[in-house]
Amino acid sequence: QTLNLGGGEVGCDERAVLAADGGDVIQPVRDMLAEIRAKEARAAHLGQEFCHVGTQDAALAKGGDVLDLVERERAKIADCAELAVLILAAKGVRRVLKDDNIVLLGHSGSGKTTLATRLAYELDGEVISADSRQVYRGMTIGTGKDLADYVVEDKPIPYHLIDICDPGTKYNLFEYQRDFLQAYEDIRRRGRQPVLCGGTGLYIEAVLRGYQLSPVPQNPTLRAQLEGKTLDELTVILQDLKTRNHSTMHNRTDVDSCQRAIRAIEIEEYNLHTPTENRQVPPIPSTIIGTWVDRETRRARITRRLRQRLEEGMVEEIKGLLKTVPAEDLIYYGLEYKFVTEYALGRTSYDEMFSRLEIAIHQFAKRQMTWFRGMERRGLTIH
């Protein structure tokens, strides 16, 4: 069981991460302990930016027969050292934040939600989601909302911009920026700490840098002209418009279907010919923390999370949505909702669906990291 890591002094030299319950500590568990110790140096380095954290001593809590639990528990246990550092660093973070927003970003499967909710717990904060799909009600398993993570030591952590609109609608960047500012100002007004957490880099960058955006109406004439074009053809058109607009919006993460590409072209075309409203959207001063894991760990986590979501009923969730939401609208949301919808409609087999979706999520995580590196090139510091 995890100890209460929030207490005590930040500069402590040692901290037990997990306590042993007794029973046989068999060899696979010893192997996991060795993995934790190997991660401690890198984990401690992550915390040095904010406070001095000593070595983290780790032990394991498993009694009796653990053979059938080793694989399921391996990733959770291996992450404990890094989690402990961020928990212990929380008071140090408070010292340097002053009035800043804190941002916790990362690729799919990097553990950012768990870390963000724990930081919110330590800093008396509230989490603002930066996920372009978690805004939709009823799309819970497929988007990985992980709402159980929003309870830390029996304390509910308030969250914002999750479950705020109906599936089938097209929530956009302009709406997110507007809704974020409302949530952010409300949290600050009540004297609490905002913690922005997510993996949608465009959403995060838009609010941090204060993008000047306008609501973009649909263009039926343009849509008729684009109808029937392939995704590759639409991508070429979009890239040309982005070049002419000097735009950093709409990377490949946002245009993995024809419907999404057409909407992106519609926005870029509108921005090319329509002056942006003269609205003052202030940049948000922020301390940005990025979560990262190595390639092999990332791939293993993504595959494990996908299997877990399928076991938890993701196919049934999407079949339920198909009763009220047109299939093409679900496919528009991409990834899980694209591939599982095609399976539910009988277009692919289960094995084909799993394989294609697994590959797509791996590719998506790589594109997320590419976006975050671009944020750094554009002047944002990610710790």
Buried (B, 14 or more C-beta within 10 A) or exposed (E): EBBEBBEEEBEEEEBBBBEEEEEEBEEBBEEBBEEBBEBBEEBBEBBEEBBBBBBBBBEBBBEEEBEEEBEEBBBBBBBBBBBBBBBBBBBBBBEEBEEBBBBBBBBBBBBBBBBBBBBBBBBEBBBBBBBBBBBBEBBBBBBBBBEEBBEBEEEEBBBBBBBBBBBBEEBBBBBBBBBBBEBBEEBEEEEBBBBBBBBBBBBBBBBBBBBEBBEBEEBEEBBEEBEEBEBEEBBEBBBEBBEEBEBBBBBBBBBBBBBBBBBBBBBBBBBEEEEEEEEEBEEBEBBBBBBBBEEEBBBBBBBBBBEEBBEEEBBEBBBEBBEEBEBEBBBBBBBBBBBBBBBBEEEBEEEEBBEBBBEBBBBBBBBBBBBBEBBEEEEBEBE
